[in-house]
Amino acid sequence: MKNNYEDEDSFQELRLKDIILKIKEYIMYLLSKWKPIIGFALLLGIIFAIRTTTIPTMYGEKLTYMMDEKSGEAIPGLDLIGDLFGAKSQDSNLGKILELFGSKNIIHKTLFDTISISGKSDYIANHILDIYTVEELVSDYKLFGFYYLEKWPVQLLDNPNFRFSNDKTNEFSENENLYLSLIYNLINGNNNAKIPRLLSSELDEDSGIMTISMRSDDQEITLGILNNIYLRLSDFFIEKSIEKQQKTYDIMKEKRDSVLNILQSAEYQLADFKDSNRNMTTVKGYLKELRLEREVAIHNIMYAEVVKQLEITDFALKNKTPVVQVIDFPRRPIIPSIVSWKMAFIRYSILGGVLASIIFVGIKFFKEIMA
């Protein structure tokens, strides 16, 4: 048994020695190929360093805020949104409301808010066309610079100087809608064309804090979209939250005005009758006066009740209106994110060296197997 153990130990030592020798052999082989390895590493580093210098400077910023849903009470008007997404809970509502910021409805309205850039006041959409240009936006749909992943943007090159003249998106022509889609896909991304989204959102479910992030080639575009999309989103949220109470309030207000008009008419008729029949005591005149006084009294009671109900409805409306509280507004100046060409050169040179070494090791290993 002792001899068997000794034989096994000797075999393991021999195997370990073979592994070490093999590793040494491969290291020596790689050292003999140091010129092509270093050459490939430097080439890859230079390529990506040059590519880094062509990447535009990006201005990224965030806006964080909270929306108070009244301690978890049901929110009339948001039920519809919950149904659309198959969710009813408060946390789910917050998440789905946040997702709405990426909808065409919200983004389109934001794109036609007016901001000033370099002294020029115009729609955000037109500022984007000025900064990015139609040609650049259309080129984003190309794969490797020559094949269009989607064909529809090509026709927009026929009018590269297009600008929007009005904000009536519901009345846009097909051509105007195509330019609008071009800008929308820039902001919200397009998976089919491999276009990354510039606008993103995040929800901290524990704290209920929501974050909207935006990045673009221009500081004012980033700030303009962040601030305006927040206003559009919060207005939409509030509008949907109080939709039922607002309708009730509007009905009660209309009813109050109607009753007030009738009351004022009855009061005028009574005053006119008394002025016309001063010092007259006919029975018919007395009966008409009683009828007019009774009509005024009834409408006084009705008016008082309607005013009371209107006050209750107004209180319910104000109580149901959610509070939107901004935690952090985006501020000027935005520090741009710049990719260092030096870091890119070092990083990709190392990566190139590793890749080249793996390739040479693979070639040697394949030759040994085939030998």
C-alpha positions in Angstrom: 0.0 0.0 0.0 2.9 2.3 0.8 4.3 1.8 -2.7 1.0 2.7 -4.2 0.9 6.0 -2.3 4.4 6.8 -3.3 3.6 6.1 -7.0 0.5 8.4 -6.7 2.5 11.2 -5.1 5.2 10.9 -7.8 2.5 11.0 -10.5 0.9 14.2 -9.0 4.4 15.8 -8.8 5.1 14.9 -12.4 1.7 16.2 -13.5 2.2 19.5 -11.6 5.7 19.8 -13.1 4.3 19.3 -16.6 1.6 22.0 -16.0 4.3 24.5 -14.8 6.5 23.7 -17.8 3.6 24.1 -20.1 2.7 27.5 -18.7 6.3 28.5 -18.9 6.3 27.4 -22.5 3.3 29.5 -23.4 4.7 32.5 -21.6 8.0 32.2 -23.5 5.9 31.8 -26.7 4.0 35.0 -26.0 7.2 36.8 -25.2 8.5 35.8 -28.6 5.4 37.4 -30.1 5.8 40.7 -28.2 6.0 42.8 -31.3 2.6 41.9 -32.9 1.0 41.8 -29.4 2.2 45.3 -28.6 1.4 46.5 -32.1 -2.2 45.3 -31.9 -2.5 46.8 -28.4 -1.3 50.2 -29.6 -3.4 50.1 -32.7 -6.6 49.3 -30.7 -5.7 52.0 -28.2 -5.1 54.6 -30.9 -8.4 53.8 -32.7 -10.5 54.2 -29.6 -8.6 57.3 -28.4 -9.3 58.9 -31.8 -12.9 57.7 -31.6 -13.2 59.2 -28.1 -12.3 62.7 -29.4 -15.3 62.5 -31.8 -17.8 61.8 -29.1 -19.7 65.0 -28.3 -19.7 66.5 -24.9 -22.8 65.4 -23.0 -24.6 67.5 -20.4 -26.5 65.3 -18.0 -28.6 66.4 -15.0 -31.3 65.0 -12.7 -34.6 66.3 -11.2 -35.9 64.5 -8.1 -39.3 65.0 -6.6 -42.1 63.4 -4.6 -45.8 63.1 -5.2 -48.1 62.8 -2.1 -51.1 60.6 -2.9 -52.9 61.5 0.4 -51.7 58.7 2.6 -52.7 55.9 0.3 -56.3 57.0 -0.3 -57.9 55.9 -3.6 -57.3 58.4 -6.3 -60.3 58.9 -8.7 -59.0 59.5 -12.2 -55.9 57.3 -11.7 -58.0 54.2 -11.7 -58.1 54.4 -15.5 -54.3 54.5 -15.6 -54.2 51.6 -13.2 -56.5 49.6 -15.4 -54.4 50.3 -18.5 -51.3 48.8 -16.7 -53.1 46.2 -14.7 -52.2 47.7 -11.4 -54.2 49.4 -8.6 -51.9 49.9 -5.6 -50.4 53.2 -4.5 -46.8 52.1 -5.2 -47.8 50.8 -8.5 -49.6 54.1 -9.4 -46.4 56.0 -8.6 -44.4 53.8 -10.8 -46.8 53.9 -13.7 -47.2 57.7 -13.3 -43.4 58.0 -13.6 -43.5 55.8 -16.8 -46.0 58.2 -18.3 -43.2 60.8 -18.7 -42.0 58.8 -21.6 -45.3 58.8 -23.4 -45.8 60.7 -26.6 -48.5 62.9 -25.0 -46.2 64.2 -22.3 -43.0 64.5 -24.5 -44.8 66.1 -27.4 -46.2 68.8 -25.1 -42.8 69.3 -23.6 -41.2 69.7 -27.0 -43.5 72.6 -27.8 -42.8 74.5 -24.7 -40.8 77.7 -25.5 -37.3 78.3 -24.1 -34.5 80.7 -24.9 -31.1 79.6 -26.1 -28.4 82.1 -27.1 -31.0 84.8 -27.1 -33.4 83.0 -29.4 -36.8 82.1 -28.1 -38.4 79.1 -29.8 -39.9 75.7 -29.3 -37.7 73.1 -27.7 -38.3 71.0 -30.8 -36.9 73.7 -33.1 -33.9 74.2 -30.8 -33.1 70.5 -31.0 -33.3 70.7 -34.9 -30.9 73.6 -34.7 -28.4 71.8 -32.5 -28.5 68.3 -33.8 -29.6 69.0 -37.4 -31.9 66.8 -39.5 -28.9 65.2 -41.3 -27.3 64.1 -38.0 -30.6 62.8 -36.6 -31.3 60.8 -39.7 -27.7 59.4 -39.7 -28.4 57.9 -36.3 -30.5 55.3 -38.1 -27.5 54.0 -40.1 -25.7 50.8 -39.2 -22.0 51.1 -39.6 -22.5 54.4 -41.5 -24.1 53.0 -44.6 -27.2 50.8 -44.0 -30.4 52.3 -42.7 -32.1 50.2 -40.0 -35.3 52.1 -40.7 -36.1 53.6 -44.1 -38.7 56.3 -43.2 -36.2 59.0 -42.0 -34.4 59.1 -45.4 -37.2 61.2 -47.0 -36.7 63.9 -44.3 -33.4 64.8 -45.9 -35.3 66.4 -48.7 -36.0 69.3 -46.3 -33.1 69.5 -43.9 -34.0 73.1 -42.9 -37.5 72.1 -41.7 -38.8 73.9 -38.5 -42.2 73.7 -36.7 -44.4 76.8 -37.2 -47.1 75.9 -34.6 -47.7 73.6 -31.6 -51.0 72.1 -32.7 -49.7 68.5 -32.8 -53.2 67.1 -33.4 -53.4 69.0 -36.7 -50.0 68.1 -38.0 -49.5 66.7 -41.5 -47.9 63.3 -42.1 -44.7 65.1 -43.0 -44.7 67.1 -39.7 -45.4 64.0 -37.7 -42.3 62.3 -39.2 -40.1 65.1 -38.1 -41.7 65.0 -34.7 -41.1 61.2 -34.6 -37.4 61.9 -35.4 -37.1 64.1 -32.3 -39.2 61.9 -30.1 -37.0 58.9 -30.9 -33.9 61.0 -30.1 -35.4 61.8 -26.6 -37.0 58.5 -25.8 -34.8 56.1 -27.8 -35.6 53.6 -30.6 -34.7 50.0 -30.0 -35.1 49.0 -33.6 -32.6 51.6 -34.8 -30.3 51.0 -31.8 -30.8 54.7 -30.6 -30.2 55.0 -26.9 -32.7 57.1 -24.9 -31.6 60.5 -23.5 -34.4 60.7 -21.0 -34.8 58.1 -18.2 -36.6 57.7 -14.9 -36.2 56.0 -11.6 -38.4 55.3 -8.6 -37.1 54.5 -5.0 -40.0 52.4 -3.8 -39.0 52.7 -0.1 -38.9 56.5 0.0 -41.3 57.2 -2.9 -38.7 59.6 -4.4 -38.8 59.8 -8.2 -35.9 60.9 -10.4 -36.0 62.0 -14.0 -32.6 62.1 -15.8 -31.8 63.9 -19.0 -28.6 64.3 -21.1 -28.0 66.1 -24.4 -25.4 67.9 -26.4 -26.5 71.2 -25.0 -27.0 72.4 -21.4 -30.1 74.5 -22.2 -31.8 71.6 -23.9 -31.2 69.3 -20.9 -32.5 71.9 -18.5 -35.4 72.9 -20.7 -36.7 69.3 -21.1 -36.1 68.4 -17.5 -38.0 71.4 -16.1 -40.8 71.4 -18.6 -41.4 67.6 -18.6 -41.7 67.8 -14.8 -44.3 70.5 -15.1 -46.2 68.5 -17.7 -46.1 65.3 -15.7 -47.1 66.9 -12.4 -50.0 68.8 -14.1 -51.2 65.5 -15.7 -50.9 63.7 -12.4 -52.9 66.4 -10.5 -55.5 66.6 -13.3 -56.1 62.9 -13.2 -56.1 62.7 -9.4 -58.9 65.3 -9.0 -60.8 64.6 -12.2 -64.0 63.3 -10.4 -63.9 66.0 -7.7 -63.4 68.7 -10.3 -66.4 67.6 -12.4 -68.5 67.6 -9.2 -67.3 71.0 -8.3 -68.0 72.4 -11.8 -71.5 71.0 -11.7 -72.2 72.5 -8.3 -70.8 75.8 -9.3 -73.0 75.8 -12.4 -76.0 74.9 -10.2 -75.2 77.7 -7.8 -75.0 80.3 -10.6 -78.3 79.0 -12.1 -80.1 79.2 -8.7 -78.7 82.6 -8.1 -80.0 83.9 -11.4 -83.5 82.6 -10.6 -83.4 84.1 -7.1 -82.3 87.5 -8.4 -85.0 87.4 -11.0 -87.6 86.5 -8.3 -86.4 89.3 -6.1 -86.5 91.8 -8.9 -90.1 90.7 -9.7 -91.2 91.1 -6.1 -89.5 94.5 -5.8 -91.1 95.6 -9.1 -94.5 94.5 -7.9 -94.3 96.3 -4.6 -93.2 99.5 -6.4 -96.0 99.2 -8.9 -98.7 98.4 -6.3 -97.8 100.8 -3.5 -100.8 101.6 -1.2 -103.0 99.1 -3.1 -104.7 96.4 -1.0 -106.6 94.3 -3.5 -106.9 90.6 -2.7 -105.4 89.5 -6.0 -102.5 91.9 -5.4 -102.0 90.5 -1.9 -102.0 86.9 -3.2 -99.5 87.7 -5.9 -97.3 89.4 -3.4 -97.4 86.3 -1.1 -96.6 84.1 -4.1 -93.6 86.2 -5.1 -92.4 86.3 -1.5 -92.8 82.5 -1.2 -90.8 82.0 -4.4 -88.0 84.3 -3.1 -87.9 82.4 0.2 -87.7 79.0 -1.6 -84.9 80.1 -3.8 -83.1 81.7 -0.9 -83.2 78.3 0.8 -82.1 76.5 -2.4 -79.3 79.0 -2.9 -78.1 78.6 0.7 -78.1 74.8 0.3 -76.3 74.9 -3.0 -73.6 77.2 -1.6 -73.2 74.9 1.3 -72.7 71.9 -1.0 -70.4 73.9 -3.2 -68.2 74.7 -0.1 -68.1 71.0 0.8 -67.2 70.0 -2.8 -64.5 72.7 -2.8 -63.1 71.4 0.4 -63.1 67.8 -1.0 -61.4 69.0 -4.2 -58.6 70.8 -2.3 -58.2 67.9 0.1 -57.9 65.5 -2.8 -55.4 67.6 -4.7 -52.0 65.8 -4.4 -48.9 67.7 -3.4 -46.0 67.6 -5.8 -42.8 68.5 -4.0 -39.5 69.0 -5.8 -36.5 67.8 -3.8 -33.7 68.9 -6.2 -34.1 71.1 -9.2 -31.4 70.9 -12.0 -29.1 73.9 -11.8 -26.7 75.8 -14.0 -23.9 75.2 -14.9 -24.1 71.5 -15.7 -20.6 70.0 -15.5 -20.2 68.1 -18.8 -19.2 64.4 -18.9 -16.0 64.2 -21.0 -14.4 60.9 -21.9 -10.6 61.2 -21.6 -8.7 60.1 -24.7 -5.8 59.2 -22.5 -7.9 56.9 -20.4 -9.5 55.4 -23.5 -6.0 54.7 -25.0 -4.7 53.0 -21.8 -7.9 51.0 -21.3 -8.2 49.7 -24.9 -4.4 49.2 -25.2 -4.6 46.8 -22.3 -7.7 45.2 -23.8 -5.9 44.8 -27.1 -2.9 43.2 -25.5 -5.1 40.7 -23.7 -7.0 39.9 -26.9 -3.9 39.5 -28.9 -2.4 37.1 -26.3 -5.5 35.0 -26.2 -5.5 34.8 -30.0 -1.8 33.6 -30.1 -2.4 31.1 -27.3 -5.4 29.8 -29.1 -3.5 29.4 -32.4 -0.6 27.5 -30.6 -3.1 25.3 -28.7 -4.9 24.5 -31.9 -1.7 23.6 -33.7 -0.6 21.3 -30.9 -3.9 19.5 -31.0 -3.8 19.0 -34.7 -0.2 17.9 -34.7 
